[in-house]
Amino acid sequence: MTQEKSLCYRGSGVSPHTAPFLVPALAFVLLLMPSPGCGGQQVDDLSAADCEQIRAPVVDKASLTGAQRKLSSDLLLSSRAERCRALGHAVPATRSPIRIDEDGLTLVDLKTKVTEDLLTRIRDLEGIVVNSFPQHDTMRARLPMARLEALAESPDVKSIRAADEYQLH
């Protein structure tokens, strides 16, 4: 399997919206399993397929790069889906909490040391700085989904997540 294909939806039946919540819970379940647990054998009432479904997100999380770890789970999943679509792979339609505007940009909040180099880097990545607060090490920007990981590679960036937006109820 190519790396591009492995980044795509694997057909595990786990929704991109529930996956971020499942990883901590599944890791906890793995810790509770008796050794040799899920070594392709049936453990109590869990089949090998069940064990693989539990293990897949944990293994996936362990394989993330440093830049990918700086992205929130919903941004990472949306970024992977966009990359797969660009490669021509079929990606199941899901309701993502990530909004992409008509210019193809998504609004994100960054926890980062605000520097001129970083501001230039965002512009180089075809992004727009909405505002920045150096005294609080925060910034809001609009960037193409495909460029978020490149921005996260900066040592000044601590985390990137979808921007908090107000909602009327």
C-alpha positions as CSV (number, residue, x, y, z in Angstrom):
1,M,0.0,0.0,0.0
2,T,1.4,3.4,-0.9
3,Q,1.8,6.1,1.7
4,E,-0.8,8.2,-0.1
5,K,-3.4,5.4,0.0
6,S,-2.6,4.7,3.7
7,L,-3.4,8.3,4.5
8,C,-6.9,7.9,3.1
9,Y,-9.9,6.4,4.8
10,R,-9.3,2.8,5.4
11,G,-12.9,1.6,5.4
12,S,-12.7,0.7,9.0
13,G,-16.2,2.0,9.7
14,V,-14.9,4.6,12.1
15,S,-16.2,8.1,11.4
16,P,-13.7,10.9,11.1
17,H,-15.8,12.7,13.7
18,T,-15.6,9.9,16.3
19,A,-12.0,8.8,15.7
20,P,-10.5,11.6,17.8
21,F,-12.5,10.5,20.8
22,L,-11.9,6.9,20.3
23,V,-8.1,6.9,20.4
24,P,-7.8,7.7,24.2
25,A,-10.6,5.2,25.0
26,L,-9.1,2.5,22.8
27,A,-5.7,3.0,24.3
28,F,-7.2,2.5,27.7
29,V,-8.9,-0.7,26.6
30,L,-5.6,-2.0,25.2
31,L,-4.0,-1.3,28.6
32,L,-6.7,-3.3,30.3
33,M,-6.3,-6.3,28.0
34,P,-4.3,-9.2,29.5
35,S,-1.0,-9.9,27.9
36,P,-0.5,-11.3,25.1
37,G,-3.7,-9.4,24.2
38,C,-4.8,-9.1,20.6
39,G,-1.8,-10.9,19.1
40,G,-4.1,-12.2,16.4
41,Q,-5.7,-14.4,19.0
42,Q,-9.2,-14.1,20.4
43,V,-9.1,-12.4,23.8
44,D,-12.2,-13.1,25.9
45,D,-15.1,-11.8,23.6
46,L,-12.9,-9.9,21.2
47,S,-12.1,-11.3,17.8
48,A,-8.9,-10.6,15.8
49,A,-10.9,-8.2,13.7
50,D,-12.1,-6.4,16.8
51,C,-8.6,-6.2,18.1
52,E,-7.4,-4.8,14.8
53,Q,-10.1,-2.1,14.8
54,I,-9.0,-1.1,18.3
55,R,-5.3,-1.1,17.4
56,A,-5.5,0.8,14.1
57,P,-6.1,4.3,15.5
58,V,-3.5,3.7,18.2
59,V,-0.9,2.6,15.7
60,D,-1.9,5.5,13.4
61,K,-1.5,8.0,16.2
62,A,1.9,6.6,17.1
63,S,3.1,7.0,13.5
64,L,2.3,10.8,13.3
65,T,5.2,13.2,12.5
66,G,6.0,16.0,14.8
67,A,4.2,18.5,12.5
68,Q,1.1,16.3,12.4
69,R,1.0,16.1,16.2
70,K,0.7,19.9,16.3
71,L,-2.5,19.7,14.3
72,S,-5.8,19.1,16.1
73,S,-7.4,15.8,15.2
74,D,-10.2,17.3,13.1
75,L,-7.8,19.3,11.1
76,L,-5.5,16.3,10.6
77,L,-8.4,14.1,9.4
78,S,-9.8,16.8,7.1
79,S,-6.3,17.5,5.7
80,R,-5.9,13.8,4.9
81,A,-9.3,13.6,3.3
82,E,-8.4,16.6,1.1
83,R,-5.1,15.1,0.1
84,C,-6.8,11.8,-0.8
85,R,-9.4,13.7,-2.9
86,A,-6.6,15.5,-4.7
87,L,-4.9,12.2,-5.5
88,G,-8.2,10.9,-7.0
89,H,-9.1,8.5,-4.2
90,A,-12.6,8.0,-3.2
91,V,-13.3,9.5,0.2
92,P,-16.6,8.9,2.0
93,A,-18.8,12.0,2.4
94,T,-18.8,13.1,6.0
95,R,-19.9,16.1,7.8
96,S,-16.8,17.8,8.9
97,P,-16.7,20.6,11.5
98,I,-13.9,22.2,9.4
99,R,-15.3,25.0,7.2
100,I,-13.5,25.8,4.0
101,D,-14.4,29.1,2.5
102,E,-15.0,29.9,-1.2
103,D,-11.3,30.8,-1.6
104,G,-10.3,27.3,-0.4
105,L,-9.1,28.6,3.0
106,T,-9.9,27.5,6.5
107,L,-9.8,29.7,9.6
108,V,-7.4,28.4,12.2
109,D,-6.1,29.5,15.6
110,L,-2.4,29.0,16.3
111,K,-0.5,28.8,19.6
112,T,2.8,30.2,18.5
113,K,5.6,32.6,19.0
114,V,4.6,35.5,16.7
115,T,7.6,36.5,14.7
116,E,8.1,38.3,11.4
117,D,9.5,35.1,9.9
118,L,6.3,33.3,10.8
119,L,4.1,36.0,9.3
120,T,6.2,35.8,6.1
121,R,5.9,32.0,6.2
122,I,2.1,32.2,6.3
123,R,2.0,34.6,3.4
124,D,4.4,32.3,1.5
125,L,2.0,29.4,2.1
126,E,-0.8,31.4,0.5
127,G,-2.3,32.2,3.8
128,I,-3.7,35.4,5.3
129,V,-3.0,36.6,8.9
130,V,-6.3,37.7,10.4
131,N,-4.9,38.9,13.7
132,S,-2.0,38.2,16.0
133,F,-1.4,38.8,19.7
134,P,2.4,38.4,20.4
135,Q,1.8,39.1,24.1
136,H,-0.4,35.9,24.3
137,D,1.5,33.8,21.7
138,T,-1.6,33.4,19.6
139,M,-2.6,34.1,16.0
140,R,-5.6,33.6,13.8
141,A,-5.0,33.0,10.1
142,R,-6.8,31.6,7.0
143,L,-4.8,29.0,5.2
144,P,-5.3,26.3,2.5
145,M,-5.9,22.9,4.2
146,A,-3.0,21.4,2.3
147,R,-0.5,23.9,3.7
148,L,-1.3,23.4,7.4
149,E,1.2,20.7,7.9
150,A,3.9,22.7,6.3
151,L,3.2,25.6,8.7
152,A,3.2,23.2,11.7
153,E,6.8,22.2,10.8
154,S,7.9,25.6,12.1
155,P,9.6,25.3,15.5
156,D,7.8,28.4,16.7
157,V,4.3,26.8,16.2
158,K,3.1,24.9,19.2
159,S,-0.4,23.9,17.9
160,I,-3.0,24.6,15.2
161,R,-6.7,24.0,15.6
162,A,-9.9,25.1,13.9
163,A,-10.8,28.6,14.9
164,D,-13.4,29.1,17.6
165,E,-16.3,30.9,16.0
166,Y,-19.4,32.3,17.7
167,Q,-22.7,30.5,17.3
168,L,-26.2,31.9,17.8
169,H,-28.6,29.5,19.4
